[in-house]
Amino acid sequence: MKHTHSHLWPGVPLALVSAVLFGASAPFAKLLLGTVSPQLLAGLLYLGAGLGLAAVHFGRTPLGVPSQEAPLRRHDLPWLAAVVLSGGLAGPLLLMLGLSHSSAASGALLLNLEGLATMLIAWVVFRENVDRRLMLGAFAILTGAAVLSWNGKGVRFDAGAALIAAACLAWGIDNNLTRKLSSADPVVTATIKGVVAGSVNVVLAVMLGAAMPSMSTIGAAAVVGLLGVGVSLVLFMLALRHLGAARTGAYFSLAPFIGAVIAVGLLGEAVTGQLVAAGALMGVGLWLHLAERHEHEHIHEAMEHEHVHVHDEHHQHHHDGSVTEPHSHWHQHEPLRHTHPHYPDLHHQHGHA
C-alpha cells in the first residue's frame, strides 16, 4: 500500500496549531497577572482547561458523538501522575512567576527552551533518532534564546528568565512522559491533568493568602486556559502519536513567535533588534525541522498495543464481522519490512546505526 499524502500529515499541522494556541495564551496571561497572583492564575488556567474539556468529554454521549479512542489503563497511572506533577503543577507555576518578573515578549520567546529541553531529553534519554539537520535546528533555537538575553556585556539570566527556563525543563520532562500516554484518549488525559493540577494550585494559592479575582477575570482565565492549555494539550498529544517527542517539541517552537507578536500588538511592547534577531534565528531552526525527510528501509518487530487506528499498511489484522473506521482495540502487529518516509511515532521506534 502506497502513501497518498505527505509524511508531514497530520502530525505537523496538529503540532503547529497546538503551538499557536499555547503561544497566544502567554500575553493574555500576562494581562491577567495584574489582578491575579501567579500561582492562583496558574491554577485557574489549568482548572479552566480541565473543566472545559470535561464538558466536551461528557457531552459526547448525549450529543451522539462516540469516542473511538483507547481508554486509560491501570499501567498508565504512574505516567499520568508524573505528567500532572511536572507539567500540570510545576510548569505553569514557574511560568507565571517568571512572567511576573519579565516582559511578555521576552518571556514568550524564552519559551523556545521548552522545545529544546523536549528534544534533548528525547534524544539523550529516550534515544529518538537525530541527524545533523535536527541538531542545527536545535542550535539555532538555543542561539536565538541567547541573543534575546544579551545585554551587551553578557547573557542576562535574571530571576524571571531562570524561572521560565525551569518551567521549560518541567514541560520538557512532561512532554516526553506524555508520549507514554499518547495512544490513550487525549481529552481524558488532559481533563485529569487540568482538573487535578488546577485544583491543587488554586487551593494552595488561597491558603497562602491570594485573593480571588472578580468573576469576569475568572471567566477570562478559564477561556484562556481552555484554548491555550486544554485544546493545545489535546492537539499536542495527537501530534506525539505521529512525530515523537523531539519533533513535536521542535514544531511547538512556533509558540513563542505567536506570543511575541501578540505581546507587541496587544501590550504595546517595543520591537527591538534583539527581538527580531532572536525571532529570525528561531525561525531558521524551525524551518530546518520542517524540511526534514526521514526515509529508509526499516523493520517492524512483532508488538501488541491499543490505540485508535484504521486498516492501513501497518494495521492488517482481521475482525469478526464488519467494523467502522477509525476504531480502537487491543491488536497485534506482525513483523514487517518496508521503506517510506516516517517519524518516530507509535509504530516507528526502531534504532539507527
Beta strands, then each sheet from edge to edge (+ up, - down):
strand 1: 295-300
strand 2: 303-309
strand 3: 327-333
strand 4: 336-341
sheet 1: 1+ 4-
sheet 2: 2+ 3-
end
